[in-house]
Amino acid sequence: MRELTYLEAVREALAQKMRQDKKVLLLGEDIGQYGGAFGVTKGLLAEFGEERVRDTPISELGITGVAVGAALTGMRPVVDIQFSDFLTLALDQIVNQAAKIRYMYGGRGSVPLVVRTPSGSGTGAAAQHSQSLEAWLTHIPGLKVIQPSSAYDAKGLLISAIEDPNPVIFYEHKLLYKKKAEVPIIPYTIPLGKAAIKREGSDITIVATGIMVERSLEAAQILEKEQVSVEIIDPRTLVPLDEQSILDSVTKTGRLLVVHEAVKRSGYGAEIASIVAEKAFDNLKAPIKRLGGHPVPIPNNKTLESAAVPQVEDIVFEIKELIRR
């Protein structure tokens, strides 16, 4: 099977859905001739034209508001927000409009809207362009939140998101854009709410999201040499969450480490830890451990930036601590 980068997989998903469904259109800053902040939409303007690949003014609130209206009239807009930090500028439309409309109108209207946005640190983009704020939006009823960790998952989940009748926030980690994986050329979907077992093991479960899936896999390979067997679960979708896959894994291993890049305090890992504590407490051999970012703005300096969020060696250290207990 051929390999694509994560970036190419996202672009292919967009192109295939736009060819299949003329109601799918793209809106965002510099997504046309420039191809988007990271080049994801490069080439789509030439194929689909300005009517369906729309460069917008610099107004995240306005872009998202237009997209909510378009979705309500039967279109399937995909909004490109250049950096996930800028979602803060669009929260009124996302939280108070898109997430609420279907409920408030008794199901008579739906908002099939996808908001794509690059997240995370690692590029030296500093405090206003490097945050991981996905936990904010998982708190809002009516929104679905997706965080793919591979090119294969990115394509399948994006197609599912575009086909979904509800608003979906789709987080793409910047450092994953160049990572390759085998990706089928045909369109395919991955069900929202179905986790992936990225690695099977018996001694400890890691539930990791985004870039931390890759780092957890590296940590597991290191510890395999020390006879430590690590199972890695990637939720893929934070809302809806596949609780059962996580509970089954923890019941088998008896230990849980939750790893995410976002600040540890009130991060999504706390939700996963709570679910396991409530539903699988009797199966635990050691306390649940969370590993997340430090409560600091992301620095511009490369060394400090790396120190602010979990790295492979941090994951190895925490696994060893849990195995000893």
C-alpha positions in Angstrom: 0.0 0.0 0.0 1.3 3.5 -0.7 2.3 5.9 2.0 1.1 9.4 2.6 2.1 12.1 5.0 -0.5 13.2 7.6 -0.8 16.5 5.6 -1.4 14.7 2.3 -4.0 12.4 3.9 -6.0 15.4 5.2 -5.8 17.0 1.8 -6.9 13.8 0.0 -9.9 13.4 2.4 -11.0 17.0 1.6 -10.6 16.5 -2.1 -12.4 13.2 -2.2 -15.4 14.5 -0.3 -15.6 17.7 -2.4 -15.6 15.5 -5.6 -18.3 13.3 -4.1 -20.5 16.0 -2.6 -20.9 19.5 -4.1 -22.3 20.7 -0.8 -18.8 20.5 0.8 -16.9 23.8 0.7 -13.9 25.2 2.4 -13.5 28.5 4.2 -10.5 30.0 5.8 -7.6 32.5 5.8 -5.2 32.1 2.9 -6.5 28.6 2.0 -6.8 29.3 -1.7 -3.7 30.3 -3.7 -1.4 30.2 -0.7 -2.7 26.7 0.3 -3.2 27.4 4.0 -0.8 28.2 6.8 0.8 24.7 6.5 0.0 23.9 2.9 -2.8 21.5 3.6 -5.2 23.0 1.0 -2.6 23.5 -1.7 -4.0 22.7 -5.2 -7.6 22.6 -4.1 -8.4 26.1 -5.5 -7.3 25.0 -9.0 -9.6 22.0 -9.0 -12.7 23.4 -7.2 -12.6 27.1 -7.8 -13.2 30.2 -5.7 -16.9 29.3 -5.0 -15.9 26.2 -3.0 -12.4 27.2 -1.7 -13.0 30.6 -0.2 -10.3 32.9 1.2 -11.8 34.9 4.0 -11.1 38.1 5.9 -9.0 37.8 9.1 -12.0 37.2 11.4 -12.3 33.8 13.0 -15.7 34.8 14.5 -17.0 35.9 11.1 -15.7 32.8 9.3 -17.3 30.5 11.7 -20.5 32.4 11.8 -20.8 32.3 8.0 -20.1 28.5 8.2 -22.8 28.0 10.8 -25.3 29.8 8.6 -24.2 27.8 5.5 -24.5 24.5 7.4 -28.1 25.4 8.5 -29.1 25.9 4.9 -27.8 22.5 3.8 -24.1 23.0 3.0 -21.3 21.1 4.6 -18.7 23.7 5.3 -15.1 22.9 6.5 -13.5 25.8 8.3 -9.8 26.2 8.5 -8.6 28.0 11.6 -4.8 28.6 11.1 -3.8 27.8 14.7 -6.0 26.2 17.3 -5.2 29.1 19.7 -7.4 31.2 17.4 -10.5 29.2 18.2 -10.8 31.4 21.2 -11.9 34.2 18.8 -14.7 32.0 17.4 -16.0 30.5 20.6 -19.3 32.4 20.6 -20.3 30.8 17.3 -18.9 27.4 18.2 -20.2 27.1 21.7 -23.3 29.2 21.8 -24.6 28.6 18.3 -23.2 25.5 16.5 -23.3 23.3 19.6 -26.8 24.4 20.7 -29.0 24.8 17.6 -30.0 21.2 17.0 -31.1 20.8 20.6 -32.8 24.2 20.9 -34.9 23.6 17.7 -35.9 20.1 18.6 -33.8 18.4 15.9 -35.5 20.4 13.1 -32.1 21.9 12.1 -28.6 20.5 12.2 -25.2 22.0 11.8 -22.9 19.7 9.7 -19.9 21.8 10.3 -16.2 20.8 10.6 -13.6 23.1 12.1 -10.1 21.9 11.2 -7.2 23.4 13.2 -3.5 22.7 13.8 -2.6 22.4 17.5 0.3 21.8 19.8 3.9 22.9 20.4 7.2 21.9 18.8 7.6 24.5 16.1 9.0 27.4 18.1 5.8 29.3 17.4 5.6 30.6 21.0 2.8 31.1 23.5 0.0 32.3 21.3 0.4 29.7 18.5 1.3 26.5 20.4 -1.4 25.6 22.9 -3.4 22.4 23.3 -6.9 23.5 24.3 -9.0 20.5 23.3 -10.3 19.9 26.8 -12.2 23.2 26.6 -14.3 22.0 23.8 -14.9 18.5 25.1 -16.8 20.2 27.9 -19.5 21.5 25.5 -22.5 19.3 24.9 -23.3 19.2 21.2 -19.8 19.2 19.9 -17.7 16.2 18.7 -13.9 16.5 19.2 -11.4 14.5 17.1 -7.6 14.2 17.6 -6.0 11.9 15.0 -2.4 10.6 15.6 -1.6 9.1 12.2 -2.2 9.8 8.5 -4.4 6.7 8.2 -6.6 7.9 11.1 -6.6 11.5 9.9 -8.1 10.6 6.5 -10.8 8.2 7.8 -11.8 10.4 10.6 -12.0 13.6 8.6 -14.3 11.9 6.0 -16.5 10.7 8.9 -16.5 14.2 10.4 -17.6 15.8 7.1 -20.4 13.2 6.8 -21.6 13.8 10.4 -24.7 16.0 10.9 -23.2 17.6 14.0 -20.5 20.2 14.5 -17.0 18.6 14.8 -13.7 20.1 16.0 -10.8 18.4 14.2 -7.4 18.9 15.8 -4.3 18.2 13.7 -0.9 18.3 15.5 1.7 20.4 13.6 4.5 17.9 14.2 2.5 15.1 12.7 2.0 16.8 9.3 5.2 15.2 7.9 4.7 11.8 9.4 3.9 9.0 6.9 1.7 6.0 7.2 0.0 3.5 4.8 -3.3 5.1 3.5 -5.7 3.5 1.1 -6.4 5.6 -2.1 -10.1 4.9 -1.9 -12.3 7.0 0.4 -13.0 5.2 3.8 -14.4 6.1 7.1 -13.4 5.4 10.7 -16.4 5.4 13.2 -16.4 8.3 15.6 -16.2 6.9 19.2 -14.0 3.9 18.4 -10.5 3.8 19.9 -7.5 2.2 18.4 -5.1 -0.2 20.2 -1.8 1.1 18.8 0.2 -1.5 20.7 -0.8 -4.6 22.7 0.8 -5.3 26.1 0.2 -6.8 29.5 2.0 -4.8 32.2 0.6 -1.2 31.9 -1.9 0.7 29.8 -1.1 4.1 28.3 -4.0 6.2 27.0 -2.3 8.9 24.8 -3.6 11.5 22.5 -2.2 13.4 19.5 1.6 13.5 19.3 1.8 11.7 22.6 0.7 8.5 20.9 3.9 8.5 18.8 6.1 9.3 21.8 4.4 6.6 23.9 5.2 4.1 21.2 8.8 5.1 21.3 8.8 4.8 25.1 7.3 1.3 24.8 10.0 0.1 22.4 12.7 1.3 24.9 11.0 -0.5 27.8 10.5 -3.7 25.8 14.3 -4.2 26.1 13.7 -4.2 29.9 10.9 -6.8 29.7 8.1 -4.3 30.3 5.1 -4.9 28.1 3.1 -1.6 27.4 -0.3 -1.4 25.8 -1.2 1.8 24.1 -4.7 3.0 23.5 -5.4 6.0 21.2 -9.0 7.3 21.8 -8.8 9.1 18.4 -12.1 10.8 19.3 -12.4 12.5 22.6 -16.1 13.1 22.2 -17.6 10.5 21.8 -15.2 8.5 23.8 -14.7 4.8 23.6 -14.7 4.1 27.3 -15.0 0.3 26.9 -11.7 -0.1 25.1 -9.9 1.8 27.8 -11.6 -0.1 30.6 -10.9 -3.5 29.0 -7.2 -2.6 28.7 -6.9 -1.4 32.3 -8.8 -4.5 33.5 -6.1 -6.6 31.8 -3.0 -4.7 32.8 -4.0 -3.2 36.2 -2.1 0.0 35.6 -2.9 3.3 33.8 -0.8 6.2 32.6 -2.7 9.0 30.8 -0.5 11.2 28.6 -1.4 14.4 26.8 0.4 17.5 25.7 -2.1 19.9 27.2 -1.5 21.4 30.6 -2.0 18.6 33.2 -4.3 20.7 35.4 -7.9 20.2 34.2 -6.7 18.4 31.0 -8.6 15.7 29.3 -6.6 13.1 31.1 -8.5 13.9 34.2 -11.7 12.8 32.5 -10.1 9.4 31.5 -8.7 8.9 35.0 -12.0 9.6 36.6 -13.8 7.1 34.3 -11.3 4.4 35.2 -11.5 5.2 38.9 -15.3 5.0 38.8 -15.7 1.9 36.7 -12.5 -0.2 37.1 -11.1 0.7 40.5 -11.1 -2.9 41.8 -8.8 -3.9 38.9 -6.1 -1.4 39.6 -2.7 -2.6 41.0 -1.4 0.9 41.4 -2.7 4.5 41.5 -3.7 6.1 38.2 -1.0 8.5 36.9 -1.4 11.5 34.7 1.4 13.0 32.6 0.7 16.4 31.0 2.2 19.8 30.2 3.5 22.1 32.9 1.2 25.1 33.8 3.2 27.6 31.8 2.7 29.4 28.5 4.6 27.6 25.8 8.1 29.2 25.4 9.7 30.2 22.1 13.1 28.8 23.1 13.4 25.3 21.8 14.9 23.8 25.0 12.3 25.4 27.2 9.5 24.5 24.8 10.5 20.8 25.0 10.7 21.0 28.8 7.2 22.4 29.0 5.5 19.3 27.6 6.0 15.5 28.0 8.9 13.9 26.0 9.8 10.2 25.5 12.1 10.1 28.5 9.3 11.5 30.7 7.0 8.7 29.6 9.7 6.1 30.2 10.3 7.5 33.7 6.6 7.4 34.7 6.1 3.9 33.4 9.0 2.7 35.5 7.5 4.4 38.5 4.2 2.7 38.1 5.6 -0.7 37.4 7.5 -0.6 40.7 4.2 -0.2 42.6 
